[in-house]
Amino acid sequence: MREEFRVYGISRMGMYVVGFFKIGLSVTLIASLYYTQLTQIASFGLAFFLMGSIYMHIKIKDPWQKSIPAAFFLLLALVIGFTFDTSIVEAFVNH
């Protein structure tokens, strides 16, 4: 990861900040199974960072295949954010 961020022109501290937010938002998304008010914040926050990841791949002219994982998780984050329904989560958690 250090090498990847170096190629992107992002400092080591920037790498740690991005990592902190990505891990924090991922944990928040898991916590949103119980605290449903966090779901959209976490999913759209992750989507923001994933769009940044795709942008950086494009910026340094990486092959498009390197953007596939970020694009897939971006799609998942957006689906969660836009189709969030508390009744589905409550049914899952209560059974």
mmCIF file as gemmi writes it, N, C-alpha and C atoms, coordinates in Angstrom:
data_model
loop_
_atom_site.group_PDB
_atom_site.id
_atom_site.type_symbol
_atom_site.label_atom_id
_atom_site.label_alt_id
_atom_site.label_comp_id
_atom_site.label_asym_id
_atom_site.label_entity_id
_atom_site.label_seq_id
_atom_site.pdbx_PDB_ins_code
_atom_site.Cartn_x
_atom_site.Cartn_y
_atom_site.Cartn_z
_atom_site.occupancy
_atom_site.B_iso_or_equiv
_atom_site.pdbx_formal_charge
_atom_site.auth_seq_id
_atom_site.auth_asym_id
_atom_site.pdbx_PDB_model_num
ATOM 1 N N . MET Axp A 1 ? 0.818 -1.181 0 1 0 ? 1 A 1
ATOM 2 C CA . MET Axp A 1 ? 0 0 0 1 0 ? 1 A 1
ATOM 3 C C . MET Axp A 1 ? 0.869 1.254 0 1 0 ? 1 A 1
ATOM 4 N N . ARG Axp A 2 ? 1.965 1.206 0.724 1 0 ? 2 A 1
ATOM 5 C CA . ARG Axp A 2 ? 2.845 2.388 0.744 1 0 ? 2 A 1
ATOM 6 C C . ARG Axp A 2 ? 3.303 2.755 -0.658 1 0 ? 2 A 1
ATOM 7 N N . GLU Axp A 3 ? 3.701 1.744 -1.411 1 0 ? 3 A 1
ATOM 8 C CA . GLU Axp A 3 ? 4.169 1.991 -2.777 1 0 ? 3 A 1
ATOM 9 C C . GLU Axp A 3 ? 3.049 2.573 -3.635 1 0 ? 3 A 1
ATOM 10 N N . GLU Axp A 4 ? 1.867 2.03 -3.485 1 0 ? 4 A 1
ATOM 11 C CA . GLU Axp A 4 ? 0.721 2.515 -4.258 1 0 ? 4 A 1
ATOM 12 C C . GLU Axp A 4 ? 0.441 3.984 -3.951 1 0 ? 4 A 1
ATOM 13 N N . PHE Axp A 5 ? 0.437 4.351 -2.689 1 0 ? 5 A 1
ATOM 14 C CA . PHE Axp A 5 ? 0.189 5.741 -2.315 1 0 ? 5 A 1
ATOM 15 C C . PHE Axp A 5 ? 1.334 6.65 -2.748 1 0 ? 5 A 1
ATOM 16 N N . ARG Axp A 6 ? 2.554 6.126 -2.736 1 0 ? 6 A 1
ATOM 17 C CA . ARG Axp A 6 ? 3.687 6.915 -3.213 1 0 ? 6 A 1
ATOM 18 C C . ARG Axp A 6 ? 3.511 7.249 -4.687 1 0 ? 6 A 1
ATOM 19 N N . VAL Axp A 7 ? 3.074 6.242 -5.471 1 0 ? 7 A 1
ATOM 20 C CA . VAL Axp A 7 ? 2.825 6.458 -6.9 1 0 ? 7 A 1
ATOM 21 C C . VAL Axp A 7 ? 1.713 7.486 -7.098 1 0 ? 7 A 1
ATOM 22 N N . TYR Axp A 8 ? 0.72 7.478 -6.229 1 0 ? 8 A 1
ATOM 23 C CA . TYR Axp A 8 ? -0.385 8.438 -6.316 1 0 ? 8 A 1
ATOM 24 C C . TYR Axp A 8 ? 0.049 9.84 -5.916 1 0 ? 8 A 1
ATOM 25 N N . GLY Axp A 9 ? 1.203 9.948 -5.26 1 0 ? 9 A 1
ATOM 26 C CA . GLY Axp A 9 ? 1.659 11.254 -4.801 1 0 ? 9 A 1
ATOM 27 C C . GLY Axp A 9 ? 1.061 11.645 -3.46 1 0 ? 9 A 1
ATOM 28 N N . ILE Axp A 10 ? 0.62 10.655 -2.704 1 0 ? 10 A 1
ATOM 29 C CA . ILE Axp A 10 ? 0.02 10.907 -1.385 1 0 ? 10 A 1
ATOM 30 C C . ILE Axp A 10 ? 1.042 10.521 -0.318 1 0 ? 10 A 1
ATOM 31 N N . SER Axp A 11 ? 1.191 11.393 0.662 1 0 ? 11 A 1
ATOM 32 C CA . SER Axp A 11 ? 2.178 11.166 1.716 1 0 ? 11 A 1
ATOM 33 C C . SER Axp A 11 ? 1.821 9.956 2.578 1 0 ? 11 A 1
ATOM 34 N N . ARG Axp A 12 ? 2.791 9.565 3.375 1 0 ? 12 A 1
ATOM 35 C CA . ARG Axp A 12 ? 2.563 8.442 4.304 1 0 ? 12 A 1
ATOM 36 C C . ARG Axp A 12 ? 1.468 8.798 5.303 1 0 ? 12 A 1
ATOM 37 N N . MET Axp A 13 ? 1.477 10.038 5.787 1 0 ? 13 A 1
ATOM 38 C CA . MET Axp A 13 ? 0.433 10.483 6.714 1 0 ? 13 A 1
ATOM 39 C C . MET Axp A 13 ? -0.926 10.44 6.019 1 0 ? 13 A 1
ATOM 40 N N . GLY Axp A 14 ? -0.971 10.828 4.756 1 0 ? 14 A 1
ATOM 41 C CA . GLY Axp A 14 ? -2.216 10.761 3.988 1 0 ? 14 A 1
ATOM 42 C C . GLY Axp A 14 ? -2.723 9.337 3.884 1 0 ? 14 A 1
ATOM 43 N N . MET Axp A 15 ? -1.79 8.399 3.706 1 0 ? 15 A 1
ATOM 44 C CA . MET Axp A 15 ? -2.164 6.987 3.636 1 0 ? 15 A 1
ATOM 45 C C . MET Axp A 15 ? -2.812 6.555 4.945 1 0 ? 15 A 1
ATOM 46 N N . TYR Axp A 16 ? -2.226 6.976 6.07 1 0 ? 16 A 1
ATOM 47 C CA . TYR Axp A 16 ? -2.781 6.602 7.369 1 0 ? 16 A 1
ATOM 48 C C . TYR Axp A 16 ? -4.153 7.244 7.604 1 0 ? 16 A 1
ATOM 49 N N . VAL Axp A 17 ? -4.322 8.478 7.16 1 0 ? 17 A 1
ATOM 50 C CA . VAL Axp A 17 ? -5.614 9.164 7.32 1 0 ? 17 A 1
ATOM 51 C C . VAL Axp A 17 ? -6.685 8.459 6.498 1 0 ? 17 A 1
ATOM 52 N N . VAL Axp A 18 ? -6.373 8.161 5.242 1 0 ? 18 A 1
ATOM 53 C CA . VAL Axp A 18 ? -7.329 7.455 4.378 1 0 ? 18 A 1
ATOM 54 C C . VAL Axp A 18 ? -7.654 6.086 4.971 1 0 ? 18 A 1
ATOM 55 N N . GLY Axp A 19 ? -6.638 5.366 5.412 1 0 ? 19 A 1
ATOM 56 C CA . GLY Axp A 19 ? -6.853 4.049 6.02 1 0 ? 19 A 1
ATOM 57 C C . GLY Axp A 19 ? -7.72 4.133 7.263 1 0 ? 19 A 1
ATOM 58 N N . PHE Axp A 20 ? -7.465 5.128 8.1 1 0 ? 20 A 1
ATOM 59 C CA . PHE Axp A 20 ? -8.261 5.326 9.311 1 0 ? 20 A 1
ATOM 60 C C . PHE Axp A 20 ? -9.738 5.505 8.965 1 0 ? 20 A 1
ATOM 61 N N . PHE Axp A 21 ? -10.016 6.375 7.991 1 0 ? 21 A 1
ATOM 62 C CA . PHE Axp A 21 ? -11.41 6.624 7.625 1 0 ? 21 A 1
ATOM 63 C C . PHE Axp A 21 ? -12.058 5.418 6.957 1 0 ? 21 A 1
ATOM 64 N N . LYS Axp A 22 ? -11.336 4.728 6.089 1 0 ? 22 A 1
ATOM 65 C CA . LYS Axp A 22 ? -11.914 3.549 5.431 1 0 ? 22 A 1
ATOM 66 C C . LYS Axp A 22 ? -12.235 2.449 6.447 1 0 ? 22 A 1
ATOM 67 N N . ILE Axp A 23 ? -11.315 2.202 7.369 1 0 ? 23 A 1
ATOM 68 C CA . ILE Axp A 23 ? -11.574 1.183 8.391 1 0 ? 23 A 1
ATOM 69 C C . ILE Axp A 23 ? -12.685 1.644 9.315 1 0 ? 23 A 1
ATOM 70 N N . GLY Axp A 24 ? -12.643 2.899 9.729 1 0 ? 24 A 1
ATOM 71 C CA . GLY Axp A 24 ? -13.687 3.433 10.61 1 0 ? 24 A 1
ATOM 72 C C . GLY Axp A 24 ? -15.066 3.373 9.982 1 0 ? 24 A 1
ATOM 73 N N . LEU Axp A 25 ? -15.165 3.748 8.722 1 0 ? 25 A 1
ATOM 74 C CA . LEU Axp A 25 ? -16.46 3.693 8.031 1 0 ? 25 A 1
ATOM 75 C C . LEU Axp A 25 ? -16.917 2.259 7.821 1 0 ? 25 A 1
ATOM 76 N N . SER Axp A 26 ? -15.992 1.349 7.587 1 0 ? 26 A 1
ATOM 77 C CA . SER Axp A 26 ? -16.352 -0.067 7.435 1 0 ? 26 A 1
ATOM 78 C C . SER Axp A 26 ? -16.896 -0.633 8.741 1 0 ? 26 A 1
ATOM 79 N N . VAL Axp A 27 ? -16.24 -0.314 9.845 1 0 ? 27 A 1
ATOM 80 C CA . VAL Axp A 27 ? -16.718 -0.757 11.157 1 0 ? 27 A 1
ATOM 81 C C . VAL Axp A 27 ? -18.075 -0.121 11.456 1 0 ? 27 A 1
ATOM 82 N N . THR Axp A 28 ? -18.235 1.136 11.096 1 0 ? 28 A 1
ATOM 83 C CA . THR Axp A 28 ? -19.515 1.823 11.294 1 0 ? 28 A 1
ATOM 84 C C . THR Axp A 28 ? -20.621 1.158 10.484 1 0 ? 28 A 1
ATOM 85 N N . LEU Axp A 29 ? -20.293 0.723 9.276 1 0 ? 29 A 1
ATOM 86 C CA . LEU Axp A 29 ? -21.296 0.039 8.451 1 0 ? 29 A 1
ATOM 87 C C . LEU Axp A 29 ? -21.726 -1.269 9.106 1 0 ? 29 A 1
ATOM 88 N N . ILE Axp A 30 ? -20.789 -1.994 9.696 1 0 ? 30 A 1
ATOM 89 C CA . ILE Axp A 30 ? -21.148 -3.219 10.415 1 0 ? 30 A 1
ATOM 90 C C . ILE Axp A 30 ? -21.997 -2.872 11.638 1 0 ? 30 A 1
ATOM 91 N N . ALA Axp A 31 ? -21.606 -1.828 12.357 1 0 ? 31 A 1
ATOM 92 C CA . ALA Axp A 31 ? -22.367 -1.399 13.542 1 0 ? 31 A 1
ATOM 93 C C . ALA Axp A 31 ? -23.772 -0.948 13.167 1 0 ? 31 A 1
ATOM 94 N N . SER Axp A 32 ? -23.944 -0.528 11.931 1 0 ? 32 A 1
ATOM 95 C CA . SER Axp A 32 ? -25.264 -0.045 11.507 1 0 ? 32 A 1
ATOM 96 C C . SER Axp A 32 ? -26.307 -1.159 11.442 1 0 ? 32 A 1
ATOM 97 N N . LEU Axp A 33 ? -25.873 -2.412 11.567 1 0 ? 33 A 1
ATOM 98 C CA . LEU Axp A 33 ? -26.853 -3.493 11.689 1 0 ? 33 A 1
ATOM 99 C C . LEU Axp A 33 ? -27.683 -3.307 12.965 1 0 ? 33 A 1
ATOM 100 N N . TYR Axp A 34 ? -27.074 -2.709 13.976 1 0 ? 34 A 1
ATOM 101 C CA . TYR Axp A 34 ? -27.772 -2.465 15.241 1 0 ? 34 A 1
ATOM 102 C C . TYR Axp A 34 ? -28.17 -1.009 15.41 1 0 ? 34 A 1
ATOM 103 N N . TYR Axp A 35 ? -27.402 -0.098 14.845 1 0 ? 35 A 1
ATOM 104 C CA . TYR Axp A 35 ? -27.671 1.341 14.927 1 0 ? 35 A 1
ATOM 105 C C . TYR Axp A 35 ? -27.956 1.839 13.515 1 0 ? 35 A 1
ATOM 106 N N . THR Axp A 36 ? -29.18 1.606 13.059 1 0 ? 36 A 1
ATOM 107 C CA . THR Axp A 36 ? -29.528 1.809 11.654 1 0 ? 36 A 1
ATOM 108 C C . THR Axp A 36 ? -29.365 3.248 11.175 1 0 ? 36 A 1
ATOM 109 N N . GLN Axp A 37 ? -29.35 4.205 12.089 1 0 ? 37 A 1
ATOM 110 C CA . GLN Axp A 37 ? -29.19 5.596 11.679 1 0 ? 37 A 1
ATOM 111 C C . GLN Axp A 37 ? -27.786 5.857 11.109 1 0 ? 37 A 1
ATOM 112 N N . LEU Axp A 38 ? -26.869 4.931 11.295 1 0 ? 38 A 1
ATOM 113 C CA . LEU Axp A 38 ? -25.5 5.085 10.794 1 0 ? 38 A 1
ATOM 114 C C . LEU Axp A 38 ? -25.311 4.546 9.378 1 0 ? 38 A 1
ATOM 115 N N . THR Axp A 39 ? -26.281 3.818 8.87 1 0 ? 39 A 1
ATOM 116 C CA . THR Axp A 39 ? -26.111 3.105 7.602 1 0 ? 39 A 1
ATOM 117 C C . THR Axp A 39 ? -25.765 4.019 6.443 1 0 ? 39 A 1
ATOM 118 N N . GLN Axp A 40 ? -26.556 5.042 6.235 1 0 ? 40 A 1
ATOM 119 C CA . GLN Axp A 40 ? -26.31 5.9 5.072 1 0 ? 40 A 1
ATOM 120 C C . GLN Axp A 40 ? -25.046 6.73 5.234 1 0 ? 40 A 1
ATOM 121 N N . ILE Axp A 41 ? -24.746 7.172 6.437 1 0 ? 41 A 1
ATOM 122 C CA . ILE Axp A 41 ? -23.503 7.912 6.666 1 0 ? 41 A 1
ATOM 123 C C . ILE Axp A 41 ? -22.313 7.037 6.294 1 0 ? 41 A 1
ATOM 124 N N . ALA Axp A 42 ? -22.31 5.803 6.786 1 0 ? 42 A 1
ATOM 125 C CA . ALA Axp A 42 ? -21.188 4.902 6.523 1 0 ? 42 A 1
ATOM 126 C C . ALA Axp A 42 ? -21.1 4.523 5.049 1 0 ? 42 A 1
ATOM 127 N N . SER Axp A 43 ? -22.221 4.18 4.438 1 0 ? 43 A 1
ATOM 128 C CA . SER Axp A 43 ? -22.174 3.725 3.047 1 0 ? 43 A 1
ATOM 129 C C . SER Axp A 43 ? -21.788 4.848 2.091 1 0 ? 43 A 1
ATOM 130 N N . PHE Axp A 44 ? -22.325 6.044 2.295 1 0 ? 44 A 1
ATOM 131 C CA . PHE Axp A 44 ? -21.959 7.155 1.408 1 0 ? 44 A 1
ATOM 132 C C . PHE Axp A 44 ? -20.537 7.649 1.702 1 0 ? 44 A 1
ATOM 133 N N . GLY Axp A 45 ? -20.1 7.549 2.948 1 0 ? 45 A 1
ATOM 134 C CA . GLY Axp A 45 ? -18.712 7.888 3.271 1 0 ? 45 A 1
ATOM 135 C C . GLY Axp A 45 ? -17.745 6.953 2.576 1 0 ? 45 A 1
ATOM 136 N N . LEU Axp A 46 ? -18.036 5.657 2.64 1 0 ? 46 A 1
ATOM 137 C CA . LEU Axp A 46 ? -17.198 4.687 1.927 1 0 ? 46 A 1
ATOM 138 C C . LEU Axp A 46 ? -17.239 4.936 0.42 1 0 ? 46 A 1
ATOM 139 N N . ALA Axp A 47 ? -18.405 5.258 -0.104 1 0 ? 47 A 1
ATOM 140 C CA . ALA Axp A 47 ? -18.536 5.534 -1.536 1 0 ? 47 A 1
ATOM 141 C C . ALA Axp A 47 ? -17.631 6.704 -1.942 1 0 ? 47 A 1
ATOM 142 N N . PHE Axp A 48 ? -17.566 7.719 -1.103 1 0 ? 48 A 1
ATOM 143 C CA . PHE Axp A 48 ? -16.71 8.874 -1.371 1 0 ? 48 A 1
ATOM 144 C C . PHE Axp A 48 ? -15.249 8.436 -1.507 1 0 ? 48 A 1
ATOM 145 N N . PHE Axp A 49 ? -14.76 7.64 -0.564 1 0 ? 49 A 1
ATOM 146 C CA . PHE Axp A 49 ? -13.372 7.19 -0.617 1 0 ? 49 A 1
ATOM 147 C C . PHE Axp A 49 ? -13.131 6.246 -1.794 1 0 ? 49 A 1
ATOM 148 N N . LEU Axp A 50 ? -14.09 5.432 -2.128 1 0 ? 50 A 1
ATOM 149 C CA . LEU Axp A 50 ? -13.943 4.514 -3.257 1 0 ? 50 A 1
ATOM 150 C C . LEU Axp A 50 ? -13.921 5.27 -4.585 1 0 ? 50 A 1
ATOM 151 N N . MET Axp A 51 ? -14.705 6.34 -4.683 1 0 ? 51 A 1
ATOM 152 C CA . MET Axp A 51 ? -14.631 7.182 -5.883 1 0 ? 51 A 1
ATOM 153 C C . MET Axp A 51 ? -13.248 7.812 -5.994 1 0 ? 51 A 1
ATOM 154 N N . GLY Axp A 52 ? -12.699 8.228 -4.848 1 0 ? 52 A 1
ATOM 155 C CA . GLY Axp A 52 ? -11.345 8.77 -4.843 1 0 ? 52 A 1
ATOM 156 C C . GLY Axp A 52 ? -10.328 7.743 -5.3 1 0 ? 52 A 1
ATOM 157 N N . SER Axp A 53 ? -10.515 6.504 -4.89 1 0 ? 53 A 1
ATOM 158 C CA . SER Axp A 53 ? -9.618 5.423 -5.297 1 0 ? 53 A 1
ATOM 159 C C . SER Axp A 53 ? -9.665 5.221 -6.814 1 0 ? 53 A 1
ATOM 160 N N . ILE Axp A 54 ? -10.863 5.194 -7.347 1 0 ? 54 A 1
ATOM 161 C CA . ILE Axp A 54 ? -11.01 5.029 -8.804 1 0 ? 54 A 1
ATOM 162 C C . ILE Axp A 54 ? -10.387 6.217 -9.529 1 0 ? 54 A 1
ATOM 163 N N . TYR Axp A 55 ? -10.624 7.416 -9.012 1 0 ? 55 A 1
ATOM 164 C CA . TYR Axp A 55 ? -10.044 8.619 -9.618 1 0 ? 55 A 1
ATOM 165 C C . TYR Axp A 55 ? -8.522 8.526 -9.658 1 0 ? 55 A 1
ATOM 166 N N . MET Axp A 56 ? -7.911 8.067 -8.559 1 0 ? 56 A 1
ATOM 167 C CA . MET Axp A 56 ? -6.454 7.977 -8.509 1 0 ? 56 A 1
ATOM 168 C C . MET Axp A 56 ? -5.927 6.943 -9.51 1 0 ? 56 A 1
ATOM 169 N N . HIS Axp A 57 ? -6.646 5.836 -9.68 1 0 ? 57 A 1
ATOM 170 C CA . HIS Axp A 57 ? -6.236 4.845 -10.684 1 0 ? 57 A 1
ATOM 171 C C . HIS Axp A 57 ? -6.273 5.462 -12.08 1 0 ? 57 A 1
ATOM 172 N N . ILE Axp A 58 ? -7.301 6.237 -12.349 1 0 ? 58 A 1
ATOM 173 C CA . ILE Axp A 58 ? -7.421 6.895 -13.657 1 0 ? 58 A 1
ATOM 174 C C . ILE Axp A 58 ? -6.327 7.944 -13.821 1 0 ? 58 A 1
ATOM 175 N N . LYS Axp A 59 ? -6.083 8.712 -12.763 1 0 ? 59 A 1
ATOM 176 C CA . LYS Axp A 59 ? -5.102 9.793 -12.806 1 0 ? 59 A 1
ATOM 177 C C . LYS Axp A 59 ? -3.708 9.292 -13.171 1 0 ? 59 A 1
ATOM 178 N N . ILE Axp A 60 ? -3.312 8.144 -12.613 1 0 ? 60 A 1
ATOM 179 C CA . ILE Axp A 60 ? -1.963 7.64 -12.913 1 0 ? 60 A 1
ATOM 180 C C . ILE Axp A 60 ? -1.955 6.678 -14.095 1 0 ? 60 A 1
ATOM 181 N N . LYS Axp A 61 ? -3.114 6.585 -14.756 1 0 ? 61 A 1
ATOM 182 C CA . LYS Axp A 61 ? -3.252 5.765 -15.973 1 0 ? 61 A 1
ATOM 183 C C . LYS Axp A 61 ? -2.99 4.28 -15.731 1 0 ? 61 A 1
ATOM 184 N N . ASP Axp A 62 ? -3.49 3.788 -14.58 1 0 ? 62 A 1
ATOM 185 C CA . ASP Axp A 62 ? -3.451 2.349 -14.316 1 0 ? 62 A 1
ATOM 186 C C . ASP Axp A 62 ? -4.344 1.632 -15.325 1 0 ? 62 A 1
ATOM 187 N N . PRO Axp A 63 ? -4.08 0.373 -15.611 1 0 ? 63 A 1
ATOM 188 C CA . PRO Axp A 63 ? -5.016 -0.394 -16.439 1 0 ? 63 A 1
ATOM 189 C C . PRO Axp A 63 ? -6.39 -0.426 -15.752 1 0 ? 63 A 1
ATOM 190 N N . TRP Axp A 64 ? -7.453 -0.419 -16.525 1 0 ? 64 A 1
ATOM 191 C CA . TRP Axp A 64 ? -8.808 -0.332 -15.957 1 0 ? 64 A 1
ATOM 192 C C . TRP Axp A 64 ? -9.105 -1.482 -15.011 1 0 ? 64 A 1
ATOM 193 N N . GLN Axp A 65 ? -8.444 -2.63 -15.21 1 0 ? 65 A 1
ATOM 194 C CA . GLN Axp A 65 ? -8.695 -3.792 -14.357 1 0 ? 65 A 1
ATOM 195 C C . GLN Axp A 65 ? -8.344 -3.513 -12.891 1 0 ? 65 A 1
ATOM 196 N N . LYS Axp A 66 ? -7.422 -2.604 -12.643 1 0 ? 66 A 1
ATOM 197 C CA . LYS Axp A 66 ? -7.044 -2.283 -11.267 1 0 ? 66 A 1
ATOM 198 C C . LYS Axp A 66 ? -8.152 -1.537 -10.534 1 0 ? 66 A 1
ATOM 199 N N . SER Axp A 67 ? -9.087 -0.961 -11.268 1 0 ? 67 A 1
ATOM 200 C CA . SER Axp A 67 ? -10.198 -0.233 -10.651 1 0 ? 67 A 1
ATOM 201 C C . SER Axp A 67 ? -11.394 -1.124 -10.355 1 0 ? 67 A 1
ATOM 202 N N . ILE Axp A 68 ? -11.377 -2.353 -10.827 1 0 ? 68 A 1
ATOM 203 C CA . ILE Axp A 68 ? -12.543 -3.234 -10.655 1 0 ? 68 A 1
ATOM 204 C C . ILE Axp A 68 ? -12.913 -3.452 -9.188 1 0 ? 68 A 1
ATOM 205 N N . PRO Axp A 69 ? -11.976 -3.774 -8.292 1 0 ? 69 A 1
ATOM 206 C CA . PRO Axp A 69 ? -12.389 -3.979 -6.891 1 0 ? 69 A 1
ATOM 207 C C . PRO Axp A 69 ? -13.036 -2.726 -6.286 1 0 ? 69 A 1
ATOM 208 N N . ALA Axp A 70 ? -12.429 -1.56 -6.52 1 0 ? 70 A 1
ATOM 209 C CA . ALA Axp A 70 ? -12.991 -0.325 -5.98 1 0 ? 70 A 1
ATOM 210 C C . ALA Axp A 70 ? -14.358 -0.042 -6.6 1 0 ? 70 A 1
ATOM 211 N N . ALA Axp A 71 ? -14.505 -0.288 -7.891 1 0 ? 71 A 1
ATOM 212 C CA . ALA Axp A 71 ? -15.789 -0.054 -8.562 1 0 ? 71 A 1
ATOM 213 C C . ALA Axp A 71 ? -16.871 -0.992 -8.02 1 0 ? 71 A 1
ATOM 214 N N . PHE Axp A 72 ? -16.5 -2.242 -7.768 1 0 ? 72 A 1
ATOM 215 C CA . PHE Axp A 72 ? -17.458 -3.206 -7.221 1 0 ? 72 A 1
ATOM 216 C C . PHE Axp A 72 ? -17.926 -2.783 -5.832 1 0 ? 72 A 1
ATOM 217 N N . PHE Axp A 73 ? -16.984 -2.405 -4.964 1 0 ? 73 A 1
ATOM 218 C CA . PHE Axp A 73 ? -17.364 -1.99 -3.617 1 0 ? 73 A 1
ATOM 219 C C . PHE Axp A 73 ? -18.073 -0.638 -3.621 1 0 ? 73 A 1
ATOM 220 N N . LEU Axp A 74 ? -17.754 0.22 -4.579 1 0 ? 74 A 1
ATOM 221 C CA . LEU Axp A 74 ? -18.5 1.474 -4.739 1 0 ? 74 A 1
ATOM 222 C C . LEU Axp A 74 ? -19.954 1.163 -5.064 1 0 ? 74 A 1
ATOM 223 N N . LEU Axp A 75 ? -20.17 0.253 -5.99 1 0 ? 75 A 1
ATOM 224 C CA . LEU Axp A 75 ? -21.529 -0.146 -6.349 1 0 ? 75 A 1
ATOM 225 C C . LEU Axp A 75 ? -22.276 -0.692 -5.131 1 0 ? 75 A 1
ATOM 226 N N . LEU Axp A 76 ? -21.627 -1.564 -4.369 1 0 ? 76 A 1
ATOM 227 C CA . LEU Axp A 76 ? -22.266 -2.111 -3.161 1 0 ? 76 A 1
ATOM 228 C C . LEU Axp A 76 ? -22.603 -1.025 -2.157 1 0 ? 76 A 1
ATOM 229 N N . ALA Axp A 77 ? -21.673 -0.098 -1.924 1 0 ? 77 A 1
ATOM 230 C CA . ALA Axp A 77 ? -21.911 0.988 -0.969 1 0 ? 77 A 1
ATOM 231 C C . ALA Axp A 77 ? -23.079 1.858 -1.415 1 0 ? 77 A 1
ATOM 232 N N . LEU Axp A 78 ? -23.149 2.15 -2.716 1 0 ? 78 A 1
ATOM 233 C CA . LEU Axp A 78 ? -24.25 2.976 -3.221 1 0 ? 78 A 1
ATOM 234 C C . LEU Axp A 78 ? -25.585 2.242 -3.142 1 0 ? 78 A 1
ATOM 235 N N . VAL Axp A 79 ? -25.584 0.948 -3.434 1 0 ? 79 A 1
ATOM 236 C CA . VAL Axp A 79 ? -26.82 0.163 -3.312 1 0 ? 79 A 1
ATOM 237 C C . VAL Axp A 79 ? -27.302 0.185 -1.865 1 0 ? 79 A 1
ATOM 238 N N . ILE Axp A 80 ? -26.394 -0.02 -0.924 1 0 ? 80 A 1
ATOM 239 C CA . ILE Axp A 80 ? -26.772 0.017 0.488 1 0 ? 80 A 1
ATOM 240 C C . ILE Axp A 80 ? -27.305 1.396 0.849 1 0 ? 80 A 1
ATOM 241 N N . GLY Axp A 81 ? -26.609 2.427 0.436 1 0 ? 81 A 1
ATOM 242 C CA . GLY Axp A 81 ? -27.016 3.788 0.776 1 0 ? 81 A 1
ATOM 243 C C . GLY Axp A 81 ? -28.357 4.202 0.201 1 0 ? 81 A 1
ATOM 244 N N . PHE Axp A 82 ? -28.597 3.845 -1.055 1 0 ? 82 A 1
ATOM 245 C CA . PHE Axp A 82 ? -29.825 4.288 -1.716 1 0 ? 82 A 1
ATOM 246 C C . PHE Axp A 82 ? -31.029 3.379 -1.479 1 0 ? 82 A 1
ATOM 247 N N . THR Axp A 83 ? -30.791 2.125 -1.116 1 0 ? 83 A 1
ATOM 248 C CA . THR Axp A 83 ? -31.917 1.202 -0.947 1 0 ? 83 A 1
ATOM 249 C C . THR Axp A 83 ? -32.117 0.798 0.505 1 0 ? 83 A 1
ATOM 250 N N . PHE Axp A 84 ? -31.496 1.508 1.42 1 0 ? 84 A 1
ATOM 251 C CA . PHE Axp A 84 ? -31.556 1.174 2.835 1 0 ? 84 A 1
ATOM 252 C C . PHE Axp A 84 ? -33.005 1.155 3.327 1 0 ? 84 A 1
ATOM 253 N N . ASP Axp A 85 ? -33.353 0.079 4.023 1 0 ? 85 A 1
ATOM 254 C CA . ASP Axp A 85 ? -34.697 -0.089 4.581 1 0 ? 85 A 1
ATOM 255 C C . ASP Axp A 85 ? -34.561 -0.684 5.98 1 0 ? 85 A 1
ATOM 256 N N . THR Axp A 86 ? -34.987 0.048 6.994 1 0 ? 86 A 1
ATOM 257 C CA . THR Axp A 86 ? -34.817 -0.414 8.373 1 0 ? 86 A 1
ATOM 258 C C . THR Axp A 86 ? -35.575 -1.697 8.653 1 0 ? 86 A 1
ATOM 259 N N . SER Axp A 87 ? -36.686 -1.934 7.984 1 0 ? 87 A 1
ATOM 260 C CA . SER Axp A 87 ? -37.467 -3.143 8.272 1 0 ? 87 A 1
ATOM 261 C C . SER Axp A 87 ? -36.691 -4.408 7.898 1 0 ? 87 A 1
ATOM 262 N N . ILE Axp A 88 ? -35.894 -4.348 6.857 1 0 ? 88 A 1
ATOM 263 C CA . ILE Axp A 88 ? -35.091 -5.505 6.466 1 0 ? 88 A 1
ATOM 264 C C . ILE Axp A 88 ? -34.02 -5.769 7.52 1 0 ? 88 A 1
ATOM 265 N N . VAL Axp A 89 ? -33.366 -4.714 7.969 1 0 ? 89 A 1
ATOM 266 C CA . VAL Axp A 89 ? -32.324 -4.86 8.988 1 0 ? 89 A 1
ATOM 267 C C . VAL Axp A 89 ? -32.94 -5.393 10.278 1 0 ? 89 A 1
ATOM 268 N N . GLU Axp A 90 ? -34.072 -4.846 10.671 1 0 ? 90 A 1
ATOM 269 C CA . GLU Axp A 90 ? -34.726 -5.293 11.911 1 0 ? 90 A 1
ATOM 270 C C . GLU Axp A 90 ? -35.129 -6.753 11.827 1 0 ? 90 A 1
ATOM 271 N N . ALA Axp A 91 ? -35.604 -7.191 10.68 1 0 ? 91 A 1
ATOM 272 C CA . ALA Axp A 91 ? -35.978 -8.604 10.513 1 0 ? 91 A 1
ATOM 273 C C . ALA Axp A 91 ? -34.744 -9.492 10.621 1 0 ? 91 A 1
ATOM 274 N N . PHE Axp A 92 ? -33.632 -9.055 10.075 1 0 ? 92 A 1
ATOM 275 C CA . PHE Axp A 92 ? -32.394 -9.822 10.138 1 0 ? 92 A 1
ATOM 276 C C . PHE Axp A 92 ? -31.863 -9.911 11.564 1 0 ? 92 A 1
ATOM 277 N N . VAL Axp A 93 ? -31.861 -8.801 12.26 1 0 ? 93 A 1
ATOM 278 C CA . VAL Axp A 93 ? -31.293 -8.746 13.607 1 0 ? 93 A 1
ATOM 279 C C . VAL Axp A 93 ? -32.172 -9.445 14.633 1 0 ? 93 A 1
ATOM 280 N N . ASN Axp A 94 ? -33.473 -9.38 14.472 1 0 ? 94 A 1
ATOM 281 C CA . ASN Axp A 94 ? -34.405 -9.933 15.453 1 0 ? 94 A 1
ATOM 282 C C . ASN Axp A 94 ? -34.651 -11.419 15.293 1 0 ? 94 A 1
ATOM 283 N N . HIS Axp A 95 ? -34.124 -12.031 14.254 1 0 ? 95 A 1
ATOM 284 C CA . HIS Axp A 95 ? -34.371 -13.473 14.069 1 0 ? 95 A 1
ATOM 285 C C . HIS Axp A 95 ? -33.141 -14.265 14.258 1 0 ? 95 A 1
